[in-house]
Amino acid sequence: VPALMAAAACAAWLLVAGLLASAMSIAVLDCGPVRVHQLQLGPMSNYQYVLDNGKVAVTVDAAWDIPKIRRYVEKKELRLVAGLYTHGHFDHVGGKFPGSSEGPVQGALELQDLPLYLGVRDIEAAELQTQVAASKWHPLKEGDKVQLLGDDVQIWVIDTPGHTLGGVTFWVE
């Protein structure tokens, strides 16, 4: 029961932080075996996350300023091991907005040295926008478990189509 209460408190914090963090550039929550870092970057003030277990870290929706995210992770003395993405729009995976003459947004292209994860039905769109080959993406679907932060942290995939067909949510326990 205490673990469930802690998980509920962490989930509630994430919801509240999403509403209140507009004035913050970084917020961190310790949820037992995992810490959640919320960063706000880019001209659209997108929220991006770093999840870590004290040794290694994964990004969630890393875009806009990849060098800043990498420096932040290094400053915390963590090793970045993967990039998770909730959906395939340019402001989350990076790349060019279709039809725009603006330069590309940093994102998955700058993280190609790491395994990249995205909902299976968004990979084609992400490939078009980022120029990251479809073969480089690990396709995710409902019920998948991504084990990137050690044996004590499970990242479950929940299909949440709507905003995009391949949208996913990550449940971390």
Disulfide bonds with the S-S distance in Angstrom:
Cys10-Cys31 1.93
